[in-house]
Amino acid sequence: MIGLNKPATLALALLFLVLSLAGTGKPGPKGHSPITLSWKENILTIHHPGIPGGKIETWYLEAYCRPESTNRPWDKTVIGHKTKLIDISEDKTKLRLRCTLKDGVTVDHVIRAVADGVSFELIARNKTSQVSQAHWAQPCTRVGLFTGTDATVTENKYAYIAKSFIFQDKDDKPDFMPTAGWSLKARYTPGQVWCPKHVPRADVNPRPLHPEAPHLGLVGCVSSNDKWILALAWEPYQELFQGVIRCLHSDFRIGGLSPGESKRIRGRIYIVENNFPELLARYRRDFPEQAK
């Protein structure tokens, strides 16, 4: 770089690095994220320039649910709610939502774009004098664009499951769907639910219930070009679910709320390069309770 002093040369080199990373959609210096967020009409959209389709949409939130849901009609399980956008940062990397349930419970959500995806911090509060039966909730993440199996590509709604995985066995290798032991019978079909050991099996989604508990509380899929992984995790979590509208769920657990009680819940959506050992290292760092 003829004619430039050393500081100027370093500054120009750093500029080239930032521009090159932005072009690939990879995190830049100091953990900078290429991700921005938006929320409208109950859809949380994660915008990422590097992934197939450029965005991931989540129905946020689809439902809050009562216990004893496995064998009950769905309309008897859902607790009505409304979600409101409180604010969003100028750079669109942080937004706050508030859900108000019909039983008076409120759930405040802080959602942030981070270097490897999106983080969620929730506080559920019951300021009423009655016990709340809000035991779990469903964020519904739509993965058709990401996996290249959306309606513009294929009429098969379930083609995406071949790109989808959980960790069913104890070898830390992803088990792609349909996994061994796939269940076909339930009140509603199709779909597949994995219930962890700490959750009563009577309290989950009324879709086919897999006979095995998952090894890890992590569910996800690989992108259409095999370069990216999208994965979902919550603590505490209620279930992992392969849904019926080209969607995947890690549904978070509330466990009910006594009068005056509040509970904290946290979650992640990982959007990382296709490297399963690195994904598991991040997951175990963020969710040490589940790693045990």
C-alpha positions in Angstrom: 0.0 0.0 0.0 2.3 2.7 -1.4 2.0 6.1 0.1 0.2 5.1 3.3 1.7 5.2 6.8 1.4 2.2 9.1 -1.7 3.3 11.0 -3.5 4.0 7.8 -2.5 0.7 6.3 -3.8 -1.1 9.4 -7.1 0.8 9.3 -7.6 0.0 5.6 -6.8 -3.7 6.2 -9.4 -3.8 9.0 -12.0 -2.2 6.7 -11.4 -4.8 4.0 -11.8 -7.5 6.7 -15.1 -6.1 7.9 -16.4 -5.8 4.3 -15.4 -9.3 3.4 -17.0 -10.8 6.5 -20.2 -8.8 5.9 -20.3 -10.2 2.4 -20.3 -13.8 3.6 -22.7 -13.2 6.4 -20.2 -14.3 9.0 -19.7 -12.6 12.4 -17.3 -9.7 12.2 -14.8 -8.3 14.7 -15.6 -8.4 18.5 -18.6 -10.7 18.0 -20.5 -8.4 15.7 -23.7 -10.1 14.4 -25.0 -9.8 10.8 -28.5 -10.5 12.2 -31.3 -8.0 12.5 -34.8 -8.5 14.0 -38.3 -7.5 13.3 -41.7 -8.5 14.8 -45.1 -7.9 13.2 -48.5 -9.7 13.6 -47.1 -12.3 15.9 -44.2 -13.2 13.5 -40.6 -12.8 14.7 -38.3 -12.5 11.7 -34.6 -13.1 11.9 -32.8 -11.4 9.0 -29.5 -13.0 8.1 -27.8 -12.1 4.7 -25.7 -15.3 4.7 -28.3 -18.0 4.9 -30.6 -19.5 2.2 -33.7 -17.4 1.9 -32.1 -14.6 4.0 -34.5 -14.9 6.9 -36.1 -17.2 9.4 -39.7 -16.7 10.7 -41.0 -17.8 14.0 -44.7 -17.7 15.1 -43.9 -15.9 18.4 -45.9 -17.1 20.2 -48.2 -19.7 18.8 -49.8 -20.7 22.1 -49.6 -20.9 25.9 -50.8 -24.2 27.2 -52.3 -26.0 30.2 -51.1 -29.3 31.6 -52.9 -32.7 30.8 -52.6 -31.7 27.1 -51.4 -35.0 25.6 -54.9 -36.5 25.3 -57.1 -33.4 25.3 -58.6 -31.5 22.4 -56.3 -28.7 21.5 -58.9 -25.9 22.0 -59.2 -27.0 25.6 -55.5 -26.8 26.2 -54.7 -23.3 24.8 -54.8 -20.3 27.1 -55.7 -17.2 25.1 -53.1 -14.4 24.9 -52.1 -11.2 23.1 -48.6 -10.1 22.3 -47.5 -6.4 22.0 -44.3 -4.9 20.7 -42.9 -2.7 23.5 -39.9 -1.3 21.6 -37.1 -2.1 19.2 -33.6 -0.7 19.1 -32.6 1.7 16.3 -30.2 -0.9 14.8 -32.9 -3.6 15.0 -30.7 -5.9 17.1 -32.9 -5.8 20.3 -36.6 -5.9 20.8 -39.0 -6.3 23.7 -42.4 -7.9 23.7 -45.1 -8.4 26.3 -47.6 -11.3 26.3 -50.7 -10.9 28.4 -52.6 -14.1 29.0 -56.3 -14.3 29.6 -55.7 -15.5 33.2 -53.8 -12.3 34.0 -50.3 -13.6 33.7 -47.8 -11.4 31.8 -44.6 -12.6 30.1 -41.9 -10.0 29.2 -39.5 -11.0 26.4 -36.1 -9.4 25.7 -34.8 -10.7 22.3 -31.3 -9.9 21.1 -29.3 -10.6 17.9 -26.0 -12.1 19.0 -22.9 -13.3 17.1 -24.2 -16.9 16.7 -27.9 -16.4 16.5 -30.6 -14.9 18.8 -31.0 -14.9 22.6 -34.2 -14.8 24.6 -34.7 -13.7 28.2 -38.2 -14.0 29.6 -39.9 -13.2 32.9 -43.3 -14.7 33.6 -45.3 -13.0 36.4 -48.5 -13.8 38.1 -49.8 -10.7 39.8 -53.3 -12.1 40.3 -54.7 -13.9 43.4 -55.3 -17.1 41.4 -53.0 -20.0 40.4 -52.1 -19.9 36.7 -52.3 -23.1 34.7 -49.8 -21.7 32.2 -47.4 -24.7 32.1 -45.7 -24.3 28.7 -45.6 -22.3 25.5 -44.9 -22.8 21.8 -42.6 -20.7 19.6 -43.1 -22.2 16.1 -40.0 -21.8 13.9 -40.6 -22.2 10.2 -37.7 -23.9 8.4 -39.0 -24.4 4.8 -36.9 -21.6 3.3 -33.8 -22.5 5.2 -34.0 -26.2 4.3 -35.0 -25.5 0.7 -38.3 -27.3 1.1 -40.8 -24.5 1.1 -44.0 -24.5 -0.9 -42.3 -23.0 -4.0 -39.9 -25.9 -4.2 -41.9 -29.0 -3.2 -45.5 -29.8 -2.4 -44.3 -32.4 0.1 -44.8 -30.6 3.5 -42.6 -33.1 5.3 -39.6 -33.1 3.0 -37.9 -30.9 5.5 -37.7 -33.6 8.2 -34.9 -35.3 6.3 -32.8 -32.2 7.0 -33.9 -32.1 10.6 -32.2 -33.6 13.6 -32.3 -34.1 17.4 -29.9 -35.8 19.7 -31.7 -38.9 20.6 -28.8 -41.2 21.4 -26.0 -40.6 23.8 -23.1 -40.5 21.3 -23.4 -36.7 20.6 -24.1 -37.3 17.0 -27.2 -35.8 15.4 -30.0 -38.2 14.7 -31.7 -37.2 11.5 -35.4 -37.7 11.1 -37.3 -39.9 11.0 -35.4 -41.4 13.8 -35.5 -45.0 15.2 -38.7 -45.7 17.1 -40.7 -43.1 15.2 -44.3 -43.0 16.6 -47.4 -42.8 14.4 -50.3 -42.9 16.7 -51.9 -40.0 18.7 -55.0 -37.8 19.0 -53.6 -35.7 16.1 -51.2 -36.9 13.4 -48.6 -36.5 11.9 -45.7 -34.9 13.8 -43.3 -36.2 16.5 -42.8 -35.1 20.1 -39.8 -35.9 22.3 -40.6 -35.4 26.0 -37.7 -35.0 28.4 -37.6 -37.0 31.6 -38.4 -34.1 33.9 -41.8 -33.4 32.2 -44.9 -35.5 32.7 -45.8 -37.3 29.5 -49.4 -36.4 30.0 -48.5 -32.7 29.6 -47.1 -32.4 26.0 -48.4 -31.8 22.5 -51.1 -34.2 21.4 -49.1 -35.4 18.5 -47.3 -38.8 18.2 -45.1 -39.1 21.3 -41.7 -40.7 20.7 -41.0 -43.6 23.2 -37.5 -42.3 24.0 -36.6 -39.2 25.9 -34.1 -36.9 24.0 -30.5 -37.1 25.1 -30.1 -33.3 24.7 -32.6 -30.4 24.7 -31.6 -29.4 21.2 -33.5 -29.6 17.9 -32.6 -28.2 14.5 -31.9 -28.6 10.8 -29.3 -28.2 8.2 -29.6 -25.6 5.4 -30.4 -26.4 1.8 -26.7 -25.8 0.8 -25.4 -27.8 3.8 -23.4 -24.8 5.0 -25.4 -23.8 8.0 -27.1 -25.2 11.0 -30.2 -23.8 12.7 -30.9 -25.1 16.2 -33.3 -24.3 19.0 -33.0 -24.6 22.8 -34.7 -23.4 25.9 -34.2 -23.7 29.7 -36.4 -25.0 31.1 -37.8 -26.8 28.1 -41.1 -28.7 27.8 -40.6 -30.8 24.6 -39.0 -31.0 21.2 -41.4 -31.1 18.4 -41.4 -31.8 14.6 -44.5 -29.9 13.5 -46.9 -29.9 10.6 -46.3 -26.6 8.8 -42.6 -27.1 7.9 -41.7 -26.1 11.4 -39.6 -27.2 14.4 -40.2 -26.5 18.1 -38.3 -26.3 21.3 -41.2 -25.4 23.5 -40.4 -23.7 26.8 -41.7 -24.8 30.2 -43.3 -22.5 32.7 -44.7 -25.1 35.1 -47.6 -23.0 36.4 -47.4 -19.8 38.6 -48.7 -19.3 42.1 -50.2 -16.0 43.1 -47.4 -13.4 43.2 -44.9 -15.8 41.7 -42.4 -15.0 38.8 -40.1 -17.2 36.8 -37.2 -16.6 34.5 -36.8 -18.5 31.2 -34.1 -18.3 28.6 -33.6 -19.5 25.1 -31.4 -19.5 22.0 -31.8 -19.8 18.3 -28.4 -20.8 16.9 -27.4 -19.9 13.4 -23.9 -21.3 12.9 -21.7 -22.9 10.2 -22.2 -26.6 9.7 -20.0 -27.9 12.5 -21.8 -30.1 15.0 -19.0 -30.3 17.6 -18.9 -26.5 17.7 -22.7 -26.3 18.0 -22.6 -28.7 20.9 -19.8 -26.7 22.6 -21.9 -23.5 22.4 -25.0 -25.4 23.6 -23.2 -26.8 26.6 -21.7 -23.4 27.4 -25.2 -21.7 27.3 -27.2 -24.5 29.0 -24.9 -26.2 31.6 -28.0 -27.6 33.4 -28.9 -29.6 30.3 -25.3 -30.7 29.6 -25.4 -32.5 32.9 
